Amino acid sequence: MPTFQNDKEAADALAASFQKLRQEIGKVIVGQDEVVRLVLTAVFSQGHSLLVGVPGLAKTLLIQTIADSLDLSFNRIQFTPDLMPSDIVGSETMNQQRDFHFVKGPIFANIILADEINRTPPKTQAALLESMQEYAVTVAGQRYPLQRPFFVLATQNPIEQEGTYPLPEAQLDRFMFNIELGYPTYAEELNIVKNTTSDRKHTVNKVLHAADIQAFQELVRRVPVADNVIEYAVSLVHKTRPNTERAAPRATQLLEWGAGPRASQHLVVGAKCNALLNGKYSPDIEDVRAVAVPILRHRLVRNFKAEAEGIGVEQIVKELL
């Protein structure tokens, strides 16, 4: 971990590292620039991300590539209807001396890919809750801290509902970002097909190590923020709460529930990180707007009127912005 004389030097190093990371990830991932930006923003903000997209859009490959470029341990958990909590966190087993000892599960890694998280029952989904919030797991009354830095990057397939278990609101709120992946453009898909149907292999170089990431996470927290930026973020969240003093008329018309205080916290931290990644030393209102949609997308619950008229959450958020 290089030492910096001041936070300005560290901020410049973070912006430079971000550009290097994008270059390394771009060797494997074609397009998806906005998705890469948001996932890396979550990483440096100590947040978790939920990636939503149809099959074949390289969600798993993207997360694997990011783990490779960050020199972090990586485990993939494929969620299925018969997956049990002990399959994730680990369990106590008896050895040859008839003593119990704890065998760690796949949750003990820096980056966890929770693949198709909505395919497993709520009991198993809840096994992630403590690890995402407390960075520890408890088994048989014993608490085991997780290795830091720690991120959960979960994927969901939005088109299949049969045999799935929608994530409860409490667990959705644990994710900093809800990131939607779209289809590639024609030119991007041409590049994807050329790259994946030849014998060319791309080597992803490691840009940052665990200690670097933790230092940059602490740097993000130290970034100064003007009061008007914090007021804008909190005011935006209050606008989403229907039938309250500061609610926007559109929110009262179309929303059943608005975002909670965690959304305000993520807006400010996300804006700080977005500013640093773009070479600025303090965020402004534009940085809050840059992260608002993926932060609010999964925290707003539409009412019957919005659903009947086909008005999506993203459209409501953009109107409030």
N, C-alpha and C positions, 0 to 999 in steps of 0.2 A: 504494500500500500504506500504510494508516494505521499510525502508530507507537503502540506501547503502552508505558505506564510500567512494567508488570510482566507476568508470565505470567498472573496472575489476570485482568487486563483482557483479555488475548489469549484466554483460555479462555472468558470470557463472550462475546466477539465471535464465536468459533467456534460456540458453541451458538446464538447469534442468527442467524448465517449459515446454519446447518443448517436452522433453521425456515423461513427465507426460501426456501432451495433447495427444500424440500418443497412450499411454496406454489406456486412457479413450475412445478415439475415436475407438480404436481397439476392445473395448467391443461390439460395434454395427456393425462397418464396417470391413468386412473381406477383407484382401489384400488392394489394392489401396494405398500402402505406398507412392509411388511417387506423387500421386494426393494430398494426405493429406499434404505432405511436401510442395508442391507448393502453396496450398491454405493458409497454415499457414505462408509461406514466404510472400505472398501478404498481409496478415493481418498485419504482423509486419512491412511491408514496406509501409503501407498506400496506397495499390494498390487494384484494382478491378480485378476479374477473370471471364473468360468465359469458362464454362465447356461444352465440345462437346462430345456426346456419344449417342449410340442407346438407346432406351427405356429399362428400367429394370436393369440398372447398378448402381442404388442407388445414383444418383446425388443429388436428393432432400433430401434423408435421410442423406447423407454425410454432406450437408450444415446445416441441422437441428441439427445434432449431434455436429458439430463444434460450433454452436451457443449455445447449451446447456453447453458444456464444458468451454465456455468463459464467461458465465454469462452475456450475452448481450441480448437486446430485439431483436426479430426476427419477420419479416413479410414476407409472401409469396405472390407474385403477379402472378397469372396465366394469361399470356398474350393471348389474343384472338383477332380475327379480328375486333370486335366491341368495344374493350377497348378504352376509351377516356383519354386524358391527365389528366382531372380532377379526373378520377378514381384512378390515381396514386398519384398526389401531393395534392389533396383536392380541395375544392371549397368554395365559399361564399354562405351562406344560410341566409334566413330571419327568425328571431326568433319571438316569440309571441308579442314582443314590436315593431315589424316591423323595427328592426335594423339588419343590415348585420353583420354576424360574420363568421370567417374562421373556417371550419371544416377540421382538418388535415387528409390527406390521408395516405395510408399504407407506403409511402416513409419515414415517420417519425419513424424510428427505427434504431438500430445500424447495423443490418445485413439484407439486402434485398435480397431475392431470386427472381430473375426475371426469372420465369419458362417459357421455350420456347419463348424466347424474339423475335425470328424471325417470330412469328405468328401474330404480330400486325403491323399496318401500320406505316410508318416513322414518322408521326405526333406524335404518342404516344411514339415511341422509343425516339424521340427527347426530350420528357419530362424528360428523365433520364439524358440528357447531362449536364444541369446546376447542378443538384444534385451531379453527379459524379465528376465534375471539381471544382465547387465552394462551395460544401457542404452547399447549400442553394437552396430554390425554391422561385420563384416570382409569386404571384397571385394578380391580380387587382392592379398592381403597388406596392405592399407591399412585402418586402423581409423577408422570414422566415428562419433563420438558422437551420440546421439539428443537431441532437444530435451526438456528437463525442464519440468514434470512429465510422466511417461510412464506410460500404463496400457494394458494389453491386456484388453479385455472380450470374451470369446469366447462363442459360443452353440453349443448342441448340440441336436439333435432326438433324444429318447430312444426313439421308437417305430419308426424305420426303421433296420435294421441292414444291409440289403443295399447293397453298394457303399460301405460306410463303413470307416474305419480307426480303431479305438479308440485314444485317446491313450495313449501309454506312461506307466508310473507316474512316470518321471523328469519328464515334462512336466506331468502332473497335479499333482505336488508343487509346481510353480512357482506355481500359482494359490493365492492366499490363501483364497478362498471358492469353494465349489461351491453355487450358489444355485438352488434349484428353484422354478419358477413354476407356480402352480396355476391352475385355471379361475376366472374372476371369479364373484362371487355373482350372484344374479338381479337385485338392485337395481343392482349395478355394471354389469352387462351392459346394462341398460336405459339407463343414462347413456352408456355407450360408443356404443350404437346412435344415440341422440339426437345426440350430439356429432359423430359421423362421417358422418351422412347428411344434415346440413344444410350451409349455406354459411358457418357461423360459423368464423372463424379465430382461433386463440389466439396471442398474441405472448408468447414466453418472454423475460423480461428477464434480463440478465447480472448475476449476484450476486457472483461472485468472478472474479479474474483469476489468471494463472499465478503471479505473485509472491505473491499472498495464499495460494494453495494450498501453495506451497513453505514459506512461513512457518508455516502451520498444521501441516504435516507435521513440521517441526522441533519445534514445540511439543508434539506428541503424544509424540515421543521423550523430551522433558524431564519428562514427567509422573512424579511419584514413585509408587512401588508398594511396598506393605507386603510383607515377606518371606512372610507366610502366603498371600498371593494368588499369588505366583510359585510357592511350594511346591504350592499346589492345582493350578495349571496343569500343572506338570511331573509331578505325581503322576497327574493325569488321563491324560496321554499315556502314562505308564508302564503304567497299567492296561490299555491297549489292546494291549500287546505280549505275545502268547501265550507260555507256557512260560518266562517270566522271573520274577525274584525278586518283583517288585511287580505282576505280572499279576493282573487280576481273574479269578476262576474262570470267569465267563461268557465272557470274552475267549478263554481257553484252549479252551473248548468250541466257540466259533463262529468264531474268526478264524484265518486263515492267516498274515497279517502285520498288524502294528500301525503306528501313526504314528511318523514320525521326529522328530528334534530341531527341524526347521523348524516343525512343528505347535506345539511349546511356545513358540517365538518369536512365531508369529502369534497365539496365544492371549493372550499378555501385551500385545502391541502393540494387538490388537483390543480388549482389555478397556480399555486406556488411552483409546483413541479413543471407545469406547462411553460411557465415563464422562463425557468432555468433552462429547459431543453431548447428554447428558442433564443437563448443568448441574452435574456433580460435578467435583471437582478431583483426585480420586485414585480408582482403581478398587477394587472389592471383588469377592468371589467371585461375586456375581450378574452382574457384568459379564463375567466369564470364561464363565459359563454361557450368557449371551446370544449369544456368538459361537461356542460350542463345536461345535454341530451342523454349520453350514456349513464350518467349518475341518476337521473330522474326517471328514465324509461321503465325501470322495474319497480319503482316505488309508488307509482300512481295507480289507483284502481278506478277504472271507468264505471259509470252508472249505466242503467239500461238505455237511456236516451242516446249516449255516445255510441254504445254497441249497436243499437238499432240503426243509427245513421251512418255507421261505418267509419266513425272518426277515431283514428288511432292515437295512442298516447304520445307518439313522437310529434304528431301534428299539434296536439294540445300544448306540449312543451314549447314548440317553436312559436306558437301564438303568445304564450306568456313571456317569451324572451323579447 
